[in-house]
Amino acid sequence: MMKKLFLFVALTSVSIIQTFAITGVEVMQKSMDAIVALKSATFTFSAQERFEGGKIKKTDASFKLQVSPLKIYADVREPQAAQLIFIPSKSADVSVKKGIKLNLSPTNKLLIADSHQPITRAGFAQTRRIILKSMEQRKGENLNNFCKLLGSVTYDGKDCYKVELLEDDYKIIEYTVKAGETDIWKLCESKAIPEYKVKELNNCGNTLTVGQKIKIPNAYAKKTTLYIDKSNNLPIYQKMEDDKGLYELYEFKNLKTNVTLSDTEFQFK
């Protein structure tokens, strides 16, 4: 009886060791590599984003994505039905079909009135850029204090790692706009911080002026929770929180990777 008990305890200990043999940083490094390796994908995308006054706006759409050369097709159901196509090799604008057909800049206010992100960021590359920027700013630090593996969860029927990224020093700071930073989208991309947050803090549009003093967050989010699909290492659940709570929640369901997509997949239906 004692031998059986000892064997059970030993096997359980091995199982626990194996479960936590990988660190949060290692999980994220594998995820960063997987995003680079992604060639194409189809998925159902759901978003919840906080807007001025604390209002949460929802997005629900089906996407087809080819990474290189970049092609994006979106069939949007919520907040308003529309089809969107972005093929930068053909046009810098987004083609929109909503009763009528028209072409708009990706950051046109009509396209992002109910969304924080332009269609050009479909997929996972934006997430990778933000996380790499956060890690880059921590050179010489122990990244395991920033990136923590909290165990495993089941999401959309997938076995996932649950990873938490914590910005302990998250705060709003004053920043002086420099030459080359007058386009708010370029400024925020270079610092990997959210454009809508900066616009809200400063009650401004897309254009700033050199020397202008503005308020910006020193990081994209105070806390980010990610579910990393163990089968493909992609972050299929992304929850970002700031000092006020939920800021953005992005979910990728029915994800199929490296699928064959013909040119007809990127045409209006």
C-alpha positions in Angstrom: 0.0 0.0 0.0 2.8 2.4 1.0 4.7 1.6 -2.3 1.6 2.5 -4.3 1.1 5.7 -2.4 4.7 6.7 -3.0 4.4 5.9 -6.7 1.3 8.1 -6.9 3.0 11.0 -5.1 6.0 10.6 -7.3 4.1 10.6 -10.6 2.0 13.6 -9.4 5.1 15.5 -8.6 6.5 14.8 -12.1 3.3 15.9 -13.6 3.4 19.2 -11.7 7.0 19.8 -12.7 6.2 19.1 -16.4 3.3 21.4 -16.3 5.4 24.4 -15.1 8.6 23.5 -16.9 8.0 26.3 -19.4 7.9 29.9 -18.3 5.6 32.7 -19.3 8.5 34.4 -21.2 9.2 31.2 -23.1 5.5 30.8 -24.0 5.5 34.4 -25.3 8.7 33.9 -27.3 7.1 30.9 -29.0 4.0 32.9 -29.7 6.0 35.7 -31.2 7.7 33.2 -33.5 4.4 31.7 -34.5 3.0 35.0 -35.5 5.9 35.6 -37.8 5.5 32.1 -39.3 1.8 32.6 -40.0 1.1 32.8 -43.7 -2.7 33.0 -43.9 -5.8 32.5 -41.7 -9.5 32.6 -41.5 -11.3 33.4 -38.3 -14.4 34.8 -36.5 -13.4 38.0 -34.7 -15.2 39.5 -31.8 -14.2 42.7 -30.0 -15.3 44.8 -27.0 -13.8 48.2 -26.8 -14.3 51.0 -24.3 -15.1 54.5 -25.7 -15.6 57.9 -24.2 -17.9 57.9 -21.2 -17.2 54.2 -20.5 -19.4 52.9 -23.3 -18.5 49.5 -24.6 -18.9 49.0 -28.3 -18.9 45.5 -29.9 -17.6 44.2 -33.2 -18.4 40.9 -34.8 -16.9 39.9 -38.2 -15.5 37.1 -40.2 -12.0 37.6 -41.6 -9.8 36.1 -44.4 -6.2 37.1 -44.1 -3.2 36.6 -46.3 0.0 37.9 -44.7 2.3 38.3 -47.7 1.5 40.0 -50.0 -1.0 41.4 -47.6 -4.7 40.9 -48.4 -7.6 41.3 -46.0 -11.3 40.6 -46.4 -13.8 41.3 -43.6 -17.5 40.5 -43.5 -18.7 42.7 -40.7 -22.0 41.9 -39.0 -21.8 44.2 -36.0 -22.0 47.2 -35.3 -23.2 47.6 -38.9 -23.3 45.2 -41.8 -20.6 45.8 -44.4 -17.8 44.2 -46.4 -14.3 45.5 -46.3 -11.3 44.7 -48.5 -7.7 45.9 -48.1 -5.1 45.0 -50.7 -2.3 47.6 -50.4 -0.6 46.4 -53.6 -3.7 47.7 -55.4 -4.7 50.7 -53.3 -3.8 52.4 -50.0 -7.5 52.8 -49.3 -10.0 50.3 -48.0 -12.7 49.2 -50.4 -16.1 49.3 -48.6 -19.4 47.8 -49.7 -22.3 48.9 -47.7 -25.2 49.3 -50.0 -22.9 51.4 -52.2 -19.2 50.9 -52.9 -16.6 53.5 -51.8 -12.9 53.8 -51.0 -11.8 55.2 -47.7 -8.5 55.8 -45.9 -8.0 53.0 -43.3 -8.2 55.6 -40.5 -11.1 57.5 -41.9 -13.5 58.4 -39.1 -16.3 56.6 -40.9 -14.3 53.4 -40.7 -13.1 53.7 -37.1 -16.1 55.4 -35.5 -17.0 52.2 -33.7 -13.5 50.6 -33.5 -10.1 51.3 -31.9 -8.3 49.5 -34.7 -8.2 50.0 -38.5 -8.7 46.9 -40.7 -5.1 47.0 -41.7 -4.2 45.5 -38.3 -6.3 42.3 -38.8 -4.5 39.3 -37.4 -1.8 39.1 -34.7 1.0 41.3 -36.0 -0.1 44.3 -33.9 -0.2 42.3 -30.7 3.4 41.1 -31.5 4.6 44.6 -32.0 3.2 45.8 -28.7 4.6 42.9 -26.7 8.0 43.2 -28.2 8.1 46.9 -27.5 7.2 46.2 -23.8 9.9 43.6 -23.6 12.5 45.8 -25.3 11.9 48.5 -22.7 12.8 46.0 -20.0 16.4 45.3 -21.1 18.4 44.1 -18.1 15.3 43.2 -16.1 13.9 39.8 -15.2 11.1 39.4 -17.8 9.4 36.8 -15.7 8.3 39.5 -13.4 6.5 41.2 -16.3 5.3 38.0 -18.1 3.7 35.4 -15.9 2.3 31.9 -16.8 -0.8 31.4 -14.7 -1.6 27.8 -15.9 -3.9 26.4 -18.6 -7.5 27.2 -19.7 -9.8 25.8 -22.2 -11.1 28.4 -24.7 -13.1 27.8 -27.9 -12.4 24.1 -27.3 -8.6 24.7 -27.4 -6.1 23.9 -24.7 -4.4 27.2 -24.0 -1.7 28.7 -21.8 -2.9 31.6 -19.7 -0.4 34.4 -19.6 -0.6 37.7 -17.8 1.5 40.8 -18.6 1.7 43.3 -15.8 2.8 46.9 -16.1 3.3 47.8 -12.5 4.4 51.3 -13.3 1.5 52.1 -15.6 0.6 55.8 -15.6 -0.4 58.8 -17.7 2.5 61.1 -18.4 3.1 64.4 -20.1 4.8 64.2 -23.5 6.1 66.9 -25.9 5.5 66.2 -29.5 8.7 66.1 -31.6 9.3 66.7 -35.3 8.0 63.7 -37.3 5.4 62.9 -34.6 2.6 65.1 -35.7 0.6 62.2 -37.1 -1.0 60.6 -34.0 -1.1 57.2 -35.6 2.7 57.3 -36.3 3.4 58.6 -32.8 1.4 55.9 -31.1 2.8 53.1 -33.3 6.3 54.1 -32.5 5.6 53.9 -28.8 3.2 51.0 -29.0 0.4 52.8 -27.2 -3.3 53.0 -28.1 -4.3 55.8 -30.4 -7.9 56.1 -29.1 -6.6 56.5 -25.5 -4.4 59.4 -26.6 -7.2 61.0 -28.5 -9.5 60.7 -25.5 -6.9 62.1 -23.1 -6.2 65.1 -25.2 -9.6 65.6 -27.0 -7.8 65.8 -30.3 -7.9 64.4 -33.8 -5.3 62.7 -36.0 -3.0 65.7 -36.3 -0.7 67.2 -33.6 1.8 70.1 -33.7 5.5 70.1 -32.9 6.1 71.3 -29.3 2.5 70.4 -28.3 2.3 69.0 -24.8 0.0 66.0 -24.6 -0.9 63.3 -22.1 -0.1 59.7 -23.1 0.0 56.3 -21.3 3.5 55.0 -20.7 2.4 51.5 -21.9 -0.4 50.0 -23.9 -2.2 48.5 -20.9 -1.8 48.1 -17.2 -2.7 44.4 -17.4 -2.9 42.1 -20.4 -4.4 38.6 -20.3 -3.7 36.3 -23.1 -4.8 32.7 -24.0 -2.1 31.1 -26.2 -3.4 28.1 -28.1 -1.0 25.3 -27.4 -1.6 23.8 -30.8 -0.3 26.8 -32.8 1.0 29.2 -30.2 -1.2 32.1 -31.3 -2.9 34.5 -28.8 -6.5 33.7 -29.6 -7.9 35.7 -26.5 -6.5 39.1 -25.7 -7.9 41.2 -22.8 -6.3 44.6 -22.1 -7.1 46.6 -19.0 -6.0 50.1 -17.9 -6.5 52.2 -14.8 -10.3 52.2 -15.4 -10.8 48.5 -16.1 -11.6 46.8 -19.4 -10.2 48.7 -22.4 -10.1 46.1 -25.1 -11.1 42.5 -25.5 -10.3 40.6 -28.7 -11.3 37.1 -29.5 -10.3 34.9 -32.4 -12.6 31.9 -32.8 -12.9 29.1 -35.4 -9.3 29.9 -36.3 -7.8 28.1 -39.3 -4.2 28.8 -40.1 -2.1 28.5 -43.2 -5.1 27.9 -45.4 -5.1 28.2 -49.2 -6.9 31.4 -50.2 -7.6 32.3 -53.9 -7.9 35.8 -55.3 -11.7 35.3 -55.4 -11.7 35.1 -51.5 -10.8 38.8 -51.5 -13.7 40.0 -53.6 -17.1 41.4 -52.6 -19.8 38.8 -52.4 
